[in-house]
Amino acid sequence: MTRALRTLATTLAALALAPLEAHAVRLWEEPRAGWSATATLGENTSLASPDLRPSDTLTPLAAGGHAGQSRYPEGVAERWLDVGFYAQPQFIYQTGYDNDSVTNFSVAPGVNLRRTRMVVHGQAHPLLQVRMEFGLSDRLELFDTYALVPVRRWLQVQLGQFRVPFSRQELVSGSRLQFTDSALWSGGANASGVRFVPSYDTGLMVWGWVGPRDLVEYYAGVFNGKGPNNPFNLDGFFLYAGRVVLNPLGRPRAFQEGAIGLPREPTVSIGLNAAGQIRQVGLVTLPGATAPVPNRIRAVSLGADVFAAAYGASLYAELYARDTDETDTHAAPSTQSLGWLVQAGYFIPAPVLRDHLEVVARVQRFDPSTCVTRTQGDDCGLRPPASASRAVYRDFMDTLAVTVGLTWYQLGHGFKAQASYTLLNEYRDLAGGAPGSGVVANDLINLQLTGSF
């Protein structure tokens, strides 16, 4: 009896510590004509999950793009249908929150569902893949919904709603981030609706891999520029975006943060981003004029990023800048945004912890409304926020954040537990408010669990 219990305990411990992999469920597949299914069932199975072993036919921009396990060698199943799912419950506590205050610029403590996503991904033909991703946290949201036509390895055509190719921080799936939250200029940081980094949008993109070992990746697209779930372009202007990535040691096997699941040999990716957009918002009468003219907002964004990993360690840095101006710069002076981050992770090399426990640290700063290359004055300055709400206020804060954390990986990024503490310092008073009217010290404690298949 003692030996049986010891054997069971050893088996459970091995399962608990084994670096297993998570992948989606393959509901149906059909091999190419002439392939004998009975001869291959259970043999030579291929796992094409971009989490760990991305297929050459899957776009790295397919956020959360799991692919199910095939019964056939890679490339044999010409038609297939997969379903995937991931959820991220989290607990948040922010030190600046005050129950007795009428107006708070901090998040109330509590448990929430940061992300709950369902993914349906299928291939109807070797020249046609279709992908849909839904958000289910508090309402039904549509994220990805596009068709992909892989004409050649160097020429892939993508049409529909998907992530705009700008900023690695925004392109990496929320399920494969190294921290519980993204950069200050990315994702949910722009709660007021002013998006500093373009995210999901409707458009057309061409992209591909060029050179030996995918030395170069390129992405170029044109989008409506109105954000997700806006099927029409009402002002006739477009958002143009492009990204070029150099992979001097070969393309990494996974589009993610951190070194989990990557080979121990060094890997490096260097990216450059650019985006430009004009939006027309109503009419404006300029000083000295009698007739109104269209009020147009012009924004040009630039960015650069580098990702490197080796021997269980990883390093990632990104720089982001945006220049914005409107037709009437006197009423709405031009502003510039500048952000940067540096983050690192290291897996504890002890035998029972290797590939499981990662120590992470990040420092970042973002000033959304400043004047970098322009002189502050009538032409450039702080845009006063429309209200004193927390969501709007944070979009005008000059913020410095230092984060430390621990992550336990059980199924790669597919199943992990994260804990982090952020020293969050925010600087800028509300327009017309008393000095110190904004939150200065607003530290953040975050616990998050990610589970997926």
N, C-alpha and C positions, 0 to 999 in steps of 0.2 A: 504494500500500500504506500509506504514511504517512497519507494523507488518510482511508483507511478505518479505520485504527486510532484516529485522532483522533476520527472520528465515533462509533466504538464507545465510546470513553472518555467522550465528552460525553454520550452516551445513558445509559450506566451511571451517570454522576454525577448526571444529572437524575433518574433513577429513585431513586437513593439519597437524594436530598435532597427529593424531592417529598413533600408532606404527604398521603400516601395514607391510605385508610381500611380498617379491618378489619371484616369482618362474617361472620355465620354462613353456612352453606350451606343453601339452600332445596332440599330433596329433592323436594318435590311441591307443586303448588298448582292450584287450580281456580277460575276466575273466576265471577262471578255470572251468572245466566241471561241470555242475550241479548247477551253481550259477545262480540265477534269477536276471537278469539285471533290469527288470522293477520294481522290488520291492525295488531297492536300489538307483535308479537315484535321485540325489539331496539330499540323506541322508547319514549320516556317512562318509562324504568325508574325505580323508586323504591327508595331504600335506607332502610329503616325501623329501622336500628340505633340503640338508645338511646345508644350511645357518642357519636354525633354528630348524628343526626337522628331523635329519638324520635318514633314515631307517636303520635298522640293516643290510640290505643286500647291502648297498652302501659303497664303500671304501672311507675313509677320504682322501685318496691321489688323488681322482678324483677332481682335481683343478677346481673350478667353477662348480662343479657337481650338478647343479640344477636338480631336478626331478619334473615333472609336477604334477598337482593336479588330483588325480584319482577320479572317480565316486564311487569307491568301498572302503570298509575298507581295511586297509593296508594288503598286501599279497594276496588279492583276484585276482588282475590283474596279470596273469602269463605272458602275452605278452603285450608289450607296446613300444611306440616310442615317445620320447620327443625331442624338439628342444629348445635351449637356446641361448642367445646373451648378450654380454655386451661390452660397449665401454667406454674409459677413455680419453677424451680430456683434455689437461692440458696446462697451461701457465707457462713458465720458464723464470726467469731472474737471471743471475749470475753476481755478482759484479766484478769479475775479467776479464770479457770480454772487449776487447779493439778493437774498429772498425779500429783504425789506425795501429794496430799491424799486421805484416805479419804472425806470428805464435801465435795462441791463445791456451791456455790450459783450456779454459772455454767454456761452451755451449753458443751459440748465443741466445739472447732473442727471444721468439716467441711462437706460439701456435703449438702444435703437438698432434698426436694421440698416446698416450703412449701404449695403448693396445686396439685392436678391435678383439673380439673373437666370434666365432660361435661354438656351441656345439651340437652335435647329439648323443643322448644316448638312447639305446634301450635294451630291454630284449626279446630274442627269446624263452627262456625256463628258468624255475627256476634255471637251472644250467649253464646258458650262458647269460652274458651281454656283450654288445659291445659299445665302446665309441670312439668318434672322436672329436677333438677340432682343429679348424683352426684359424690362425691369419690373419687379413685382413688389418692391419694398412697401410703398404706401399707396401706389396707384399703378395702373398699367401704363408703361412707357415703352416706346419703340426706339431702340438704339441702332443696331446694324440691320439693314435690309437692302441687300445688294446682290448683283450678279457679277461673277468673275469669269472672264474669258481668257484662259492661258494660251494665247496664240503661239508664243515661243517663250523660252526661258527668259529672254531679254525683253519680251513684250507681253505684258499682262494688262488687260483692260478691265476696269472696275467701274460699275455704274450703279447708282442708287444712293442710299444714305449710309455713311460710314465716317470714320475718323479722318479729319483733315491731316495730311502729312506734314505736321509741324510740331516740334518739341517731343523728344523721347519721353519726357515725363508724362505727357498727355497720351502718347501712343501705347505705352505699356498698359496692359489690362490691370484693372483694380485688384484682381485676384493674384497678380504676380508682382506687386509692389513690395519693396523691402521694409516699408514702414506702414503704419496704420492709416496714414493720410498722405496725400500727394503734396507737391510743392505749393507754396503760398499763392502763386499765380495760376495754378492749374485746378481744374475740376471744381469741386464745391466751394473753393475759396471765394469765388465770385458770386456770392449769394444774391447780390443786388440785380443780377441779370447782365451786368457789364462784363463780358467775357474778354479777358486779357489774352488768352490763348484759344484759337478756334478749336472746337472739339468735333462733335458729330454734325455733319451737314450733308446736304443733297448735292451731288455733282458727278463729274466724270473724271477718272484718273487713269493714267498709264504709268506703269512701273515695271521694274525688272532687275535681274541680276546680270552683271557683265564681268567677264574676265575669269581667270583661273581661281577656283575656290571662292567664287562670288566676291571677287576683290572689290567691286563697286556695286552699290544699290542706288537706284534713282527712283524718285516719285514726283510726278507733276500732275496737278489737278486744277480744275476750275469748278467753283461751287456757287450756289445761290447766295451764300453768306448770311442766311437768315436763321441759322441754327437748326436743331433737330425738329422733326415733325412739322416742318413748314414746306409743303410741297410746291409752293409757287414763289417765283421771284417777282415781287410787286414793283420794284423801283428800277429794274433794267440794268443794275450794276452787279458785278460779280466779285467773288473772293478768289484770288489766285494764290496758290501755295505750292511749294516745292521743297524737296528734301534730298540730299545726296549723302550717302554713307560710304566711308572707306573702311574695308576690313583687311588690314595688312597681313593678318595671320589666318585668314579664312573666316567665313561667316559663322558667328556663334550658333550653336545648335538650338538655342532657345532665346526668344525675345522676352526678356525679363529683367528684373533687378536681382542682385545677389548672385552667388556662385553655386547655389543649390542645383544639383543635377548636371552641372557642366563638367567637362573633362578638367583634370588638374593642370593640363598644359595651358600656357598663357593664351588669352584671347583678347582682342582689342577691336573696338568699333568707334569711329569718329564721325559725327554727323554735323551737317550744316543745314539750317532751315531759313526759309524766307517766305513771307506772305504779305499781300497787299490787298486793300479793299476800300471801296467807296460805298457809303450808305447815305441815302437821302431821307431826311427826317423833317418833314414839314417845310414851311417857308420862313424867311427872315427878311426884315427890312433893314438894310445897312445904314449906318450913320450918313446923313446927307442925301439919302435916296428917298423917293416917294413910293416906288413900286417894290413889292416883295420879290425876292429871288429864292430859288431852291436852297435849302440849308443842307449842305453836304458834309459828311464826316469822312475824313480820309485817314486811314491808319496803315502804317508800314511796320512790320514786325520782322526782326532778325533774331537768330539764335544759333548756338553751337553747343554740342555735347560730346562727351567722351565716356566710354564704358570699358573697363578692363577687369579681368578676373584671372586668377591663377592660384593653384594649391589651396583652395578653400577661402581665399581672400578676394574681395572685390572693391573696386573704386569707381565712383560715378560722379561726374561734375557737369553742370549745365549753366549757360549764360543766356539770358533773355532780355530783349530790349524792344520797346515799341514807341513810335512817334505818332501822335494823333493831333489833328487840327480840324476845326470847323470853318464854315464860311465866314461867320462873324466872330473873329478872334477877340474882339473887344468884350462881347458879352460872355463868350465861352473860350477863354484863352487856351492856346495849345498846351498840351501836356506830354510828357515823356514818362515811360515806365521802365524800370531797370530792376532785374532780379538775378540772383545767382544762388547756386547751392553746391555743396560738396558733401558727399556721403560715402561711408565705407562700412564694410562688414567682414567678419572673420569667424570661421567655424572653429570651435574648440577642438583641438586635435586629439583629445583623449579617445580611446577606442570606442567607448559606449556613447560618446557624444558627437563623434565625427559624422557629418552629413545630417545632423539633427539640430544642434544648438548653435545659433549664430548670435554674436554680439554686434550691434550696429550703432552707428553714431552719424549725426548729420548736423551741419550748420548751414543756414540759408538766410537770405535777406531779400526783401522786396519792397520797393517804393513805387506804388502805382501812379502817383501824381507828383512829378518832379520836373526839373529842367536840367538836363545833362549837357547837351551840346548847344542849347539856347540860353540866352540871358533872361533871367526871370524879370518880368515886367508886364507891359500891356499885351505882348504877344505870347507869353508863356507864363503859366502859373497854376496854382492849385484850383481845380474845379470845385466849387462849393457843393457839398452833397445836398440832394433834394430833401432829405429828411434826417432825423437823428436816430433812425432805427439801427439796430446792431448790424443787419445785413448790409445796408448802404454804407454805414460808417466804416466797416472793415475794408471796403474798397478804396478808402482814401487814407489808410494807415501805412506809415513807414514801419515795417515790422522786421525784427531780428529774432530768429528762433534757433535754439540749440536743442537737439533731441538725442537721447540715448535710449537704447532698448534691447530687449532679448526676444528671439524668435525660436520656437521649437517646430521643426518640420517633421511631419510623419509620412506624408505622401507627396513629397516635394511641395510645390506651391498649392497642390490640391487639397492638402489638409495641414493647417498650421495654426499655432497659437502665438499671438504677438502681444507684447507689453512695452509701453514707451512712456517716457516723461519728457515734456518739452518746456524749457525755459523760454517763455514767450514775452517779448518786450515790444510794445506798440507805441509809436510816437506820432502824435498829431492831434491838436485840439479841434473840436468841431468849429466850423466856420461861424464866427460871431459868438462862440461860447467862451466861458471863463477858462483861464489857463488850467490845464490839468483836467479838463472836462472829459477827456478820453481815458480809457483804461491803459495804464502803463505796464504794470506787471499782471500778466494774465496766463499763468502757467497751465499746462494741460496734461492730464493723466488719461491714458487711453489703453484699454484692453480689448483685443479683437480676436475672434475665431473665424477662420476661413475653412469651409467644407465644400467640396465639389466632387462631381463625377462627370 
